[in-house]
Amino acid sequence: MYILYYTEIKVYIQAMANPTYLIKFARWKRVKQTAYFILSLSILLGLVYPAFADGFSSIYPFYNGIAIGIIGGAMISLIELYIFHQPKKKMSFIFLVIAKSIVYSLVFTALVLAVIFISRMIQYGYTSFSETYYSDEFQHFIHEEDLDSILLYALGLTSIMVFIKEISKKLGRAALINFITGRYYRPIMEDRIFMFLDINDSTTIAEKMSGMKYHSFVNQFFKDITESILTTSGEVHQYVGDEVVITWNMKKGLKDNNCLYTYFYAKQTIANLSEKYLSKYGFVPSFKVSLHCGHVIRGEIGEIKSEIVFSGDVMNTTSRIEGLCGTLNEPILISQQLMDKFPENVKGKFNSKGSFKLKGKENKLQVFGLIDNKADCLNLTLS
């Protein structure tokens, strides 16, 4: 955990000197929250086993469970951060689950043996490695007690958590939780923010690439901006061709201007990767986004392949605003309904681009864009 704090402080100092480090700092805040969750869950699971297996006849099993939980949780957090962060983007789902299960199985096997060994040494006052290892108490634990059950418990839970974590990334964490809990089995009304993010000149780019290379280009773009979406608490609703629909509940989207920073962070990320795109594809992707908010109905639909979908005029209006981006040559357009919800320092970066009658709408809608399209995209301050 000290490593995470040290890195966060280091990145924070960099962010104060260079705004382009803001996305890195925001990511570290999210990593720290994830590490705390893993650590807390590991400690809880470490206490559950002795409570059921040993009852409360001795305090030592609970000490052991806490130690295994703390050390195991910290090790999993570091492994996820420094070992599997990059490889996971290049491995298939099944191989990633198997690789993680094997690694964590080895980690917990070694950890359980080490913790029990030290526990027996302290409990019975042994003073050397050999004395502890060959003691009746440690040998009894290995050959006659519940070592097999402890390892099976740890490895089974680890494998299940790895599988759930990886499947939640494929389906979306919120979507998986909502399906499991049945939250949207009956449709409900929500107040949400939507962003439609679309790659510019996609038809022209596609004509100059093979089908496989264009698919790789679009897929790479979506992968590269994923960190920007996750960092700002965004939820990917769906991918449609070269467009991604992102959504927030109102509170998360407005907190720290999250829904705006998704655009700014994504723009900065692609700028940082421009040389990679040029060398591999011959193009650096640019994109346009529209932002709007309002009431939508959210619920499950379909029987064979169920989905949780949004319906309502907000979705159609956001799509129409995104079409205006091309007409007005604006990289980002925001509806007046959403702009009114931002603090004054944010409003000062935008001005009205006019009021327009959108297709299917009776009343005109006022939209706002950046005052200077070439302005530093990270020149906003967090509220």
N, C-alpha and C positions, 0 to 999 in steps of 0.2 A: 504494500500500500504506500510505503514511503516513496517508491519509484514513481508511482502515479502522481503523488503530490509534488515531487521534485520536477517532473516533466511538466505538470500543469503550471507551476510557477515560472519555469523557464519559457514556456510558450506564451504565458501571459505577458512577460516582459517583452518578448519579441512582438507581440500584438500591439503593445503600447508604442513601440518604435516604428512598426510597419503594419498598417491596417490589413495587408494581404494575409497576415497570420491570424486574423480573427476567426476564420473558418477552422483553422487548426486548433485554436483555443476552445472554440465551441465544441469541437469533436472530443477533446480531452475531457471536457465537463461531462459529456454523455458517456464516455468510456468509464469515468470514475463512478457514475451512477450505476452502470452495469456491473462493475466490479463489486460495489457494495451489495447489490442484489444477489450476486453469486455467492459472496461471502456469507451473507445472512442466511440464505437458503442452505448452504453447506453446514453451517453451525446447527440449524434447526434439524436437519436430517441426521447430523451426528449425535444429537441428543435423543432422537426418536428411537433408535435401535436399542440402546441400553435400557431405556424406559420400559420397553416391551420384553426384551430378552433377559435382562438381569433384574428387572424390578428395581427396588430401591434398597437392596441388601448391602450395597457398597457404593461409596462415592466415586471410587476410582474409574469405573466404566464411564461415568459422566465427564470426568476430567479428560479421559481418552477421547470421548466423542467430541468435546469442544476443541481439543488440540487437532484432531483429524479434520474437523470442519474448518477451522481457521486456516491451517496450513494448506489443506486441499483446495479450499476456495481461493486462496491467494495464488496458488500455483496454476489453477485453471484460468484465472483472470490473466495472469502473465502469459500463459501459453496461447490463449486466444488472441492476445494483443500482439505478441512478438513472433509467434510461430505460424498460427493459422490465419492471421489477418490478410497476408498476401496470397499464400497458396490456395486459400478457399475460393479465390476468384478463378482459378485455373483447373479445379477438380470437379468432377461430376458429383451429383448429390450422394449417390451410394458410396463412392470411394471416400468422400469427405466424412460421411458418418462412420464408416469402418475405420478410417485412419484415426479419427478423434476417439472412438471407442477403445481402440488398441492402446493409444498413448495414455489416455486417462485410466485405463485398466492397470497398466504398468505403474503409473504414478501412485494410484491408491493402494496397490499391492505393497509397494515399497513403503508407502507412508504408514499403513496399518501396522506392518511388522516393526517399523522403526518406533512408532509411538508406543506400542505395547511393550517393546523391548525396554525403552527408557522408563516406562511406567513400572515394570517389574523391578528394574534396577533401583528405582527410588523407593518403591513400596517395601522391598525386602532388604534394602541396605547393601546391595552388591556394589563392589568397587571396581570391577574390571569387565571387559567385554566377554572374555571367555567364561568367567564365573557366572555372568548373567545368562549367556547363551546356553550353557550346559546345566543350568539350574533346573530342578524339578518343576518349578513354577512355570518357566518359559517353555520348556519341552512339553509340559502338560497342556499349555495353551495351544501349541502348534499341533499336537497329535490327538488330543482328546477333548479339547474345548470347542468353541464355535468359530474358529478361524475361517473355516469354509463358509459358514453362514454370513460372517461379517463381510468377507470379500464378495460373496454373491450379492449381498445387499448393496454394497458400494458400487460394484460394477453394473448391476442391473439398473439402479437408479441413474447412474452416469450415462449409460447407453440410452435410456428413455429420455433423459433431459437433452442429450445431444440430438436425438432424432426430432424431438419436439422443437428445439431451437432452430434446426435447419429447415424443417418443414414450415415453420412459422415465417422464415425469411422468404420462402418460395410463395407462400399464400399471402403473406403480410401478417405481422403479429396481431394487429387489431382484428383482422378478418378471422384468423384462427380462433382467437378467444371468443369472438362473437358467435361463430358457428358452434363452438363447444357449449357455450352458455345458453345458446338459443335466444340471445338478446333481441334479435330482429325477426324471430319467428312470426311475431305479429308486428306489422309496420308501425313505425313511430315517426313523429315529426321532430326534426332537429334544425338548429340554426347553425349553418356552417359557411366556411370560406372555401372557394374553389379557385384553382389555378389551372388553366390550360396552357401547356408548354409545348411548342411546336418547332421543329427544325426548319430553318429557312431554306428555300430553294431545293427542297428535297427531290423534286422531280428532275431538275437539271443534274443534280449530283448522281441520282440513280441511273440516268442515261449514260453517264461516263464511267460507270462501274459495272462489273458483272453482278448478277443477282446475289451470289454468295458474299462477294466483297461488300456490297451495299448493306446486306443484312448484318455483317460483322461491324460495319461503320455505325449503324444505328444502335446496335446492341452495346457497342463500346461506349457510345455517348450516354446511353441510359445508365450503364454501370458507373461511369465516371461522375455523373451528377447525383447518384444515389446518396452519397455521403452528405451532400448539401441538403437533401430532402430529410434524411434522418436527423441531422444535426438541428434542424429547425422544427422538429416534432411533426413533420408532414407525414401523411398517409397516402401511399400510391393507390388510387382507386382503380385505374386501368391504363393499359397501354393500347393505343389505337394507331397502328402503322408507325408513323414517325412523330407521334404526339403522346404525351403522358398527361393524365389528369390527376392532380394532387389536391388533397383536401385536408382541412383542419377543423376541429370544433372551434367555436368563436374565441374561447379563452386562450387556447394554445396558439392559435394563429395570430392573435394580436399581442401576446406576451413577447416582449423584446422585439416587436415588429417581425416575428418569425416568418410570416407569409411573404414579406418583402425580401428578407434576407435569403430565402431560398433562391430567388432570382439572382441576387447579387453574388452569393456564394458560388452558384453554378457558373455564372459568367466568369468569375475569377478562376475557378477550377479549370475551365476549358482554355482560358488564356494561358494558364501555367502549363498546359499540356499541348499547346499549339504545335510545337516542333514534332512531337510524337505523331500527331494527326497528319501533318504535312508529309513526313517521311513514310508513313504507312499507307495513307489514303490519298494524299495530294490535296486534301481539303481540310480546313479548320471549320467545324460546325459553328454556326451562329443560330440563334433562336429568338423567338418572340413569345411573350406570355400575356395572358389576360387574367385579371383578378376581379372577382365579384363575390357577393355574399347574400344570404337570405335563407328562407325556410325551404326545406326539402323533406320528402318522405323517404325514409330508409327502411328497407325490408328485404327478406329473402324472396327469391323468385326462381322458379324452375324445380323440377323433381329429380330428373336424372343427373343433371349437372347444375346444382344449385349455386346461385351467386347472391351476394348482398349488394343491392343496387340502390342508386339514388334516383328519384324522379321528381320533377318539378320544373318550373320556369327558370329557376336559377341556372340549371345546367345549360339550357338552350341559350340563355342570355350571355353566359360566360363564353360560349362558343362563338356567338355573334360578335362579341367584343374582340375576341382573338382574330376574327376576320378583318376587323377594322385596323389591326396593327399593320397589316400589309398595305391597306388603302392609304393610311396616314404615314406610312414609313416610320412607325414607332416601335421600339423594342419591347415596351411594356405599357399596358393601358389598364387603368383601374377605374372601376365604376364609382360614381359619386357616393352610393350607399356605403361602400367600403372605405373610401377616402375619408368620409366624415368621422370614422371611428379611430383614425390615427392621431397621435399627438401633433402639436403645432410644428415641432422641429422636422417632422417627416413631411407634413403638408407643404412646408417651405421648399422642398426639393422638387415639387410637382406643380404643374399648372394645367388649366383646363385646355383640352384640345377640341372642345366644341360639344354640342348636343346633337345626337343623331337618332333618326328613326330606324330602328332595327327591324329586320324582316320578322313579321309575326307579332310585332309590338305596336300598341296603339299610341303610346306616349314616347316622346323623345328621351334618350338617356345621355346624361353628361358623363364624359370620360376624361381621365387625367393621365398625363404622361410626364416623363422627366423634363425639367426645364432645359437641361443640356444633355443630350444623348451621349456626349463624349465625356461626361463628368465621371470622376472616380467612383466606380460602382460600390466601393466600400466607405464612401464618405458620409454615411449616416452614423449617428451615435446611438447606442442601445439606450432605450428608455428605462 
